[in-house]
Amino acid sequence: MAASTLVSAWGPLRPGVPGLCRRRPPRGLWAHARRLPELAGSGRSVAAVSGPGASGTDRYCLELLRKRDYEGYLCSLLLPAESRSSAFALRAFNVELAQVKDSVSEKTIGLMRMQFWKKTVDDVYCDSPPHQPVAIELWKAVKRHNLTKRWLMKIIDEREKNLDDKAYRNIQELENYAENTQSSLLYLTLEILGIKDLHADHAASHIGKAQGIVTCLRATPYHGSRRRVFLPMDICMLHGVSQEDFLRKSQDKNVRDVVYDMASQAHLHLKHVALEDYLKKIQQVDFDIFHPSLQQKNTLLPLSLYIQSWRKRY
């Protein structure tokens, strides 16, 4: 499907936060939103965010998340106070696994680190976590919420298989990877929140898959700078695009059509989550994945997330 047909497929662009101008938030919402740490810029302590009993390991997880998974950090801030530290621990665990691939020079070393985390999860469920901040906080989260071990192991196993520097063979392979990593993370988050609902699980599955596709797109310029391309080969072949086209940052129409097809697949999974901001931006620059505006942080994201949380939207 050509990129020029996007408007008819997705509907016309609507600038700004979805629905923001249609209905004014109640008085007090703006004041409450400004109290979020990243909105206020007031230098609030980590303890104020995590809770009155914040520990050194808790602070470690929060700072790791703020530096390495900013959107996950913001979303975690919107959770109930009693669930926040566990969500920080869970996402910090995911960050630790995610950064293994880019931090090792040899696959063998990466496998050793993954083995460490497999043993760590086993030890967590035996009440003997290693003296590592994320491991200790993960143990606390497991104890508080009786988290399912299977989901944690799925995340490790899938990221271990992904240590090979190989492109995804097709979009389904990318979605399977996202289901076992991003969706598993969301299933665990639902457990932290005490939510047992098939509709919520279904939403988490779609959100996780969309997150995986968007992450693959957003990381393409970074991976390209390291001479790596992981975009699905079947879509690239369909449009006659080679890995070299992405490495040299080509802006040809066929390259944009690859990006369009992937963005459209993500859009099929969902419309109203934090990922929507990136999907709209990439549409506005006609699917030029290397456009400088896509590398900039959205300063209004905290407010947008807060408003969507208030409206109880995904």
C-alpha positions as CSV (number, residue, x, y, z in Angstrom):
1,M,0.0,0.0,0.0
2,A,1.5,3.3,-1.0
3,A,2.3,6.0,1.6
4,S,0.1,8.5,-0.2
5,T,-3.0,6.6,0.8
6,L,-2.4,7.0,4.5
7,V,-5.0,9.7,5.0
8,S,-7.8,7.5,3.6
9,A,-6.5,4.6,5.7
10,W,-6.0,6.4,9.0
11,G,-8.2,9.4,8.6
12,P,-7.1,13.1,8.4
13,L,-4.4,14.3,10.7
14,R,-5.6,16.1,13.8
15,P,-2.9,18.2,15.4
16,G,-2.3,18.2,19.1
17,V,-3.3,15.7,21.8
18,P,-6.3,13.5,20.7
19,G,-9.5,15.0,22.0
20,L,-7.7,17.7,24.0
21,C,-9.7,20.5,22.4
22,R,-13.1,18.7,22.5
23,R,-13.5,18.6,26.2
24,R,-11.9,20.8,28.9
25,P,-10.5,18.8,31.8
26,P,-12.1,19.5,35.2
27,R,-10.6,22.3,37.3
28,G,-7.7,20.9,39.3
29,L,-6.5,18.5,36.6
30,W,-3.9,20.9,35.3
31,A,-2.6,21.6,38.8
32,H,-2.4,17.9,39.6
33,A,-0.7,17.2,36.3
34,R,1.9,19.9,37.1
35,R,2.8,18.0,40.2
36,L,4.2,15.1,38.2
37,P,8.0,15.3,38.5
38,E,8.8,15.6,34.8
39,L,6.1,18.3,34.3
40,A,7.0,20.4,37.2
41,G,10.8,20.2,36.8
42,S,10.9,21.1,40.5
43,G,13.7,18.6,41.4
44,R,11.4,16.5,43.7
45,S,13.3,13.7,45.4
46,V,13.1,10.1,44.2
47,A,11.6,9.2,47.6
48,A,8.7,11.6,46.9
49,V,7.9,9.7,43.7
50,S,8.5,6.1,45.0
51,G,6.9,6.6,48.4
52,P,7.9,7.4,51.9
53,G,9.8,4.2,52.4
54,A,12.0,4.4,49.3
55,S,15.2,2.4,49.6
56,G,18.5,2.6,47.8
57,T,17.6,-0.2,45.6
58,D,14.2,1.4,44.8
59,R,16.0,4.6,43.9
60,Y,18.4,2.7,41.6
61,C,15.5,1.2,39.7
62,L,13.7,4.5,39.3
63,E,16.8,6.3,38.0
64,L,17.7,3.5,35.6
65,L,14.2,3.7,34.2
66,R,14.2,7.5,33.9
67,K,17.4,7.3,31.9
68,R,16.8,4.2,29.8
69,D,13.0,4.0,29.4
70,Y,11.6,7.5,29.8
71,E,8.1,6.6,28.5
72,G,7.9,3.6,30.8
73,Y,9.0,5.8,33.6
74,L,6.2,8.3,32.9
75,C,3.6,5.6,32.6
76,S,4.7,4.1,35.9
77,L,4.2,7.4,37.6
78,L,0.5,7.3,36.7
79,L,0.0,4.0,38.6
80,P,-1.4,3.9,42.1
81,A,1.2,4.7,44.7
82,E,1.0,1.2,46.2
83,S,1.9,-0.4,42.8
84,R,4.5,2.1,41.7
85,S,7.7,0.6,43.2
86,S,6.8,-2.8,41.8
87,A,6.3,-1.4,38.4
88,F,9.6,0.4,38.6
89,A,11.3,-2.9,39.5
90,L,9.6,-4.8,36.7
91,R,10.6,-2.2,34.0
92,A,14.1,-1.9,35.4
93,F,14.4,-5.7,35.0
94,N,13.3,-5.3,31.4
95,V,15.9,-2.5,30.8
96,E,18.7,-4.7,32.3
97,L,17.8,-7.4,29.7
98,A,17.3,-5.0,26.8
99,Q,20.7,-3.4,27.2
100,V,22.6,-6.6,27.2
101,K,22.6,-6.9,23.4
102,D,24.2,-3.5,22.9
103,S,26.6,-3.7,25.7
104,V,28.5,-6.8,24.8
105,S,31.0,-7.4,22.0
106,E,30.6,-11.2,21.9
107,K,27.4,-13.3,21.9
108,T,29.0,-15.6,24.5
109,I,29.2,-12.8,27.0
110,G,25.6,-11.9,26.3
111,L,24.5,-15.5,26.9
112,M,26.4,-15.5,30.3
113,R,24.5,-12.4,31.3
114,M,21.2,-13.9,30.3
115,Q,22.1,-17.0,32.3
116,F,22.7,-14.7,35.3
117,W,19.2,-13.4,35.0
118,K,17.7,-16.8,34.6
119,K,19.4,-17.9,37.8
120,T,18.4,-14.6,39.4
121,V,14.7,-15.3,38.7
122,D,15.0,-18.8,40.1
123,D,16.6,-17.4,43.2
124,V,14.0,-14.7,43.5
125,Y,11.3,-17.4,43.7
126,C,13.4,-19.3,46.3
127,D,13.5,-16.1,48.4
128,S,17.3,-15.8,48.0
129,P,17.9,-12.9,45.4
130,P,21.5,-11.9,44.7
131,H,22.7,-8.6,46.1
132,Q,21.9,-6.6,43.0
133,P,19.4,-3.6,43.2
134,V,17.1,-4.7,40.4
135,A,17.1,-8.3,41.6
136,I,16.2,-7.2,45.2
137,E,13.4,-5.0,44.0
138,L,12.1,-7.7,41.7
139,W,12.0,-10.1,44.6
140,K,9.9,-7.6,46.6
141,A,7.5,-7.2,43.7
142,V,7.1,-11.0,43.4
143,K,6.4,-11.3,47.1
144,R,3.9,-8.5,47.1
145,H,1.9,-9.5,44.0
146,N,2.7,-13.2,43.5
147,L,3.9,-12.5,40.0
148,T,3.8,-15.3,37.4
149,K,7.3,-16.7,36.9
150,R,6.5,-17.9,33.4
151,W,6.2,-14.3,32.1
152,L,9.6,-13.3,33.5
153,M,11.3,-16.3,31.9
154,K,9.6,-15.7,28.6
155,I,11.1,-12.2,28.5
156,I,14.6,-13.6,29.2
157,D,14.3,-16.5,26.7
158,E,13.1,-14.2,23.9
159,R,15.8,-11.6,24.5
160,E,18.4,-14.4,24.6
161,K,17.3,-15.7,21.2
162,N,17.5,-12.1,19.9
163,L,21.2,-11.7,20.7
164,D,21.9,-12.8,17.1
165,D,22.4,-9.8,14.8
166,K,19.8,-11.0,12.3
167,A,16.9,-9.1,10.7
168,Y,13.4,-10.4,11.4
169,R,12.3,-12.7,8.5
170,N,8.8,-11.3,8.5
171,I,6.4,-9.0,10.5
172,Q,5.0,-12.1,12.3
173,E,8.4,-12.9,13.7
174,L,8.7,-9.4,15.0
175,E,5.2,-9.6,16.5
176,N,6.1,-12.9,18.2
177,Y,9.2,-11.3,19.7
178,A,7.0,-8.4,20.9
179,E,4.4,-10.7,22.4
180,N,7.0,-12.6,24.4
181,T,8.7,-9.4,25.6
182,Q,6.5,-6.3,25.6
183,S,3.2,-8.1,26.1
184,S,4.6,-10.3,28.9
185,L,5.8,-7.2,30.6
186,L,2.2,-5.8,30.4
187,Y,0.7,-9.1,31.7
188,L,2.9,-8.7,34.8
189,T,1.9,-5.1,35.2
190,L,-1.7,-6.2,35.2
191,E,-0.9,-8.6,38.0
192,I,0.8,-5.8,39.9
193,L,-2.5,-3.9,39.6
194,G,-4.5,-6.9,40.7
195,I,-6.4,-6.9,37.4
196,K,-7.7,-10.3,36.2
197,D,-9.7,-9.7,33.1
198,L,-9.7,-11.3,29.6
199,H,-10.4,-7.9,27.9
200,A,-7.4,-6.4,29.7
201,D,-5.2,-9.3,28.6
202,H,-6.4,-8.9,25.0
203,A,-5.5,-5.2,25.1
204,A,-2.1,-5.9,26.6
205,S,-1.4,-8.4,23.8
206,H,-2.1,-5.8,21.1
207,I,-0.4,-3.0,22.9
208,G,2.7,-5.1,23.3
209,K,2.8,-6.0,19.6
210,A,2.4,-2.4,18.6
211,Q,5.1,-1.4,21.0
212,G,7.5,-3.9,19.5
213,I,6.9,-2.6,16.0
214,V,7.2,1.0,17.0
215,T,10.4,0.3,19.0
216,C,11.9,-1.5,15.9
217,L,11.1,1.6,13.8
218,R,12.4,4.1,16.3
219,A,15.6,2.2,16.8
220,T,16.4,2.0,13.1
221,P,18.5,5.2,12.9
222,Y,20.5,4.1,16.0
223,H,21.0,0.6,14.7
224,G,22.0,2.0,11.3
225,S,24.7,4.0,12.9
226,R,26.2,0.7,14.0
227,R,25.8,-0.9,10.6
228,R,22.8,-3.0,11.6
229,V,19.3,-3.3,10.2
230,F,16.6,-5.4,11.8
231,L,13.5,-4.5,9.8
232,P,11.4,-7.4,8.5
233,M,13.0,-8.8,5.4
234,D,9.7,-9.8,3.7
235,I,8.5,-6.2,3.7
236,C,11.8,-4.9,2.5
237,M,11.9,-7.4,-0.3
238,L,8.3,-6.5,-1.2
239,H,9.3,-2.9,-1.9
240,G,12.7,-3.7,-3.4
241,V,14.6,-2.2,-0.5
242,S,18.0,-3.4,0.7
243,Q,19.7,-3.1,4.0
244,E,22.2,-0.7,2.4
245,D,19.3,1.7,1.6
246,F,18.7,2.1,5.3
247,L,22.3,2.3,6.2
248,R,22.8,5.2,3.8
249,K,19.6,6.8,5.1
250,S,17.8,6.8,1.8
251,Q,14.6,8.8,1.6
252,D,13.3,7.1,-1.6
253,K,9.6,6.4,-1.8
254,N,10.1,2.6,-1.6
255,V,12.0,3.0,1.7
256,R,9.2,5.1,3.1
257,D,6.7,2.5,1.9
258,V,8.5,-0.1,4.1
259,V,8.1,2.2,7.1
260,Y,4.5,2.9,6.1
261,D,3.6,-0.8,6.0
262,M,5.1,-1.4,9.5
263,A,3.5,1.7,10.9
264,S,0.1,0.6,9.5
265,Q,0.5,-2.8,11.1
266,A,1.2,-1.1,14.5
267,H,-1.8,1.1,13.9
268,L,-4.0,-2.0,13.4
269,H,-3.2,-3.1,16.9
270,L,-4.2,0.1,18.6
271,K,-4.9,3.8,18.2
272,H,-4.8,5.5,21.6
273,V,-1.6,4.8,23.6
274,A,1.7,6.5,24.0
275,L,2.8,4.9,20.7
276,E,0.2,7.0,18.8
277,D,2.4,10.1,19.2
278,Y,5.3,8.5,17.3
279,L,2.9,7.1,14.6
280,K,1.4,10.5,14.0
281,K,4.9,12.1,13.9
282,I,6.1,9.6,11.3
283,Q,3.0,10.3,9.2
284,Q,3.6,14.0,9.3
285,V,7.1,13.6,7.9
286,D,5.9,11.3,5.1
287,F,7.5,8.2,6.7
288,D,11.0,9.6,6.6
289,I,12.4,7.5,9.4
290,F,15.6,9.6,9.6
291,H,13.8,12.9,10.0
292,P,15.4,15.0,12.9
293,S,12.0,15.7,14.5
294,L,11.6,11.9,15.2
295,Q,14.7,12.0,17.4
296,Q,13.4,14.7,19.7
297,K,11.7,14.0,23.0
298,N,8.0,15.0,23.2
299,T,7.9,17.5,26.0
300,L,4.1,17.3,26.1
301,L,4.1,13.5,26.6
302,P,3.7,13.6,30.4
303,L,0.6,15.8,30.1
304,S,-0.8,13.8,27.2
305,L,-0.4,10.5,29.2
306,Y,-2.0,12.1,32.3
307,I,-5.0,13.3,30.3
308,Q,-5.5,9.9,28.7
309,S,-5.2,8.3,32.2
310,W,-7.9,10.7,33.5
311,R,-10.1,9.7,30.6
312,K,-9.4,6.0,31.3
313,R,-8.2,5.5,27.7
314,Y,-5.4,3.1,26.6
